[in-house]
Amino acid sequence: MMLRNLSIAAIGALLLASSAHAETGASIGGGNPYPVSDYTCQDGTHLAVRLFGDRASVSVNGAPAVDLLAMGTEGTTYSNGRWTLTIVQGQLSWGVGRAVPSPCTGG
């Protein structure tokens, strides 16, 4: 009976150790809760996008990132008045000023 209890304890310890290792392993975003996603738009613009919920941080063609505030209650449109990032059903588009937004791929 004592050997059985020790076996159960040893198995439990191994399970805990293996689950702790799995949680700390590499994952998408490298542990960053706000990973950067790269996109290429039809107009040739390259975007590096980080979504924070209330804002999006966007780097355009490698320039320093600019924060765009969420517009509306759903947070699928981010803008600073000059640049607009829109996400509809998982599809991202990028607009500058009043120009027609350009669809982008990547992520």
C-alpha positions as CSV (number, residue, x, y, z in Angstrom):
1,M,0.0,0.0,0.0
2,M,2.8,2.4,0.9
3,L,4.5,1.7,-2.5
4,R,1.3,2.4,-4.3
5,N,0.9,5.8,-2.5
6,L,4.5,6.7,-3.4
7,S,3.9,5.7,-7.1
8,I,0.8,8.0,-7.2
9,A,2.8,10.8,-5.6
10,A,5.6,10.4,-8.1
11,I,3.2,10.3,-11.1
12,G,1.5,13.5,-9.8
13,A,4.8,15.2,-9.4
14,L,5.8,14.3,-13.0
15,L,2.5,15.5,-14.4
16,L,2.9,18.9,-12.5
17,A,6.4,19.3,-13.8
18,S,5.5,18.5,-17.4
19,S,2.5,20.9,-17.4
20,A,4.6,23.7,-15.9
21,H,7.1,23.2,-18.7
22,A,4.4,23.3,-21.4
23,E,3.1,26.6,-20.1
24,T,6.5,28.3,-20.2
25,G,7.4,27.0,-23.7
26,A,7.7,29.3,-26.7
27,S,4.4,30.5,-28.2
28,I,3.1,33.0,-30.7
29,G,3.9,36.5,-29.4
30,G,6.9,35.2,-27.4
31,G,5.0,35.8,-24.1
32,N,4.0,39.3,-25.2
33,P,0.3,39.8,-24.6
34,Y,0.3,42.3,-27.5
35,P,2.2,40.7,-30.3
36,V,3.1,42.6,-33.5
37,S,1.5,41.4,-36.7
38,D,2.9,42.3,-40.1
39,Y,0.7,43.2,-43.1
40,T,1.3,44.2,-46.8
41,C,-1.4,46.3,-48.4
42,Q,-2.5,46.3,-52.0
43,D,-1.1,49.8,-52.4
44,G,2.4,48.5,-51.3
45,T,2.3,49.8,-47.8
46,H,3.9,47.6,-45.1
47,L,2.3,47.7,-41.6
48,A,3.5,46.4,-38.3
49,V,0.3,46.4,-36.1
50,R,-0.1,45.8,-32.4
51,L,-3.7,45.9,-31.1
52,F,-4.3,47.0,-27.5
53,G,-8.1,47.1,-27.5
54,D,-8.5,50.9,-26.9
55,R,-5.8,51.7,-29.5
56,A,-3.6,50.2,-32.2
57,S,0.1,50.9,-32.5
58,V,1.0,51.0,-36.2
59,S,4.4,51.3,-37.8
60,V,4.1,52.3,-41.5
61,N,6.9,51.2,-43.8
62,G,9.3,50.8,-40.9
63,A,8.8,54.3,-39.4
64,P,8.3,54.7,-35.6
65,A,4.9,53.4,-34.5
66,V,1.9,55.8,-34.2
67,D,-1.0,55.2,-31.8
68,L,-4.5,55.2,-33.4
69,L,-7.4,55.4,-31.0
70,A,-10.4,53.0,-31.2
71,M,-13.4,54.6,-32.8
72,G,-16.9,53.4,-31.7
73,T,-17.7,50.7,-29.2
74,E,-16.5,47.6,-31.0
75,G,-12.9,48.7,-31.5
76,T,-12.6,47.5,-35.1
77,T,-11.7,50.9,-36.5
78,Y,-8.7,52.8,-35.2
79,S,-7.8,56.4,-36.4
80,N,-6.0,59.6,-35.6
81,G,-7.9,61.6,-38.3
82,R,-5.1,61.1,-40.8
83,W,-4.6,57.4,-40.8
84,T,-7.3,54.7,-40.4
85,L,-7.0,51.0,-39.7
86,T,-10.2,49.0,-40.1
87,I,-10.7,45.3,-39.3
88,V,-14.0,43.7,-40.5
89,Q,-14.5,40.0,-40.1
90,G,-10.8,39.5,-39.7
91,Q,-9.9,41.5,-42.8
92,L,-7.6,44.5,-42.3
93,S,-7.6,47.6,-44.4
94,W,-5.5,50.8,-44.3
95,G,-6.7,54.2,-45.3
96,V,-4.8,57.6,-45.6
97,G,-7.0,60.7,-45.4
98,R,-10.1,60.4,-47.5
99,A,-8.6,57.9,-50.0
100,V,-10.3,54.5,-50.4
101,P,-8.9,52.1,-47.9
102,S,-6.4,49.5,-49.2
103,P,-7.0,45.8,-48.3
104,C,-4.1,44.2,-46.5
105,T,-2.9,40.6,-46.1
106,G,-0.7,39.0,-43.4
107,G,-1.1,38.8,-39.7
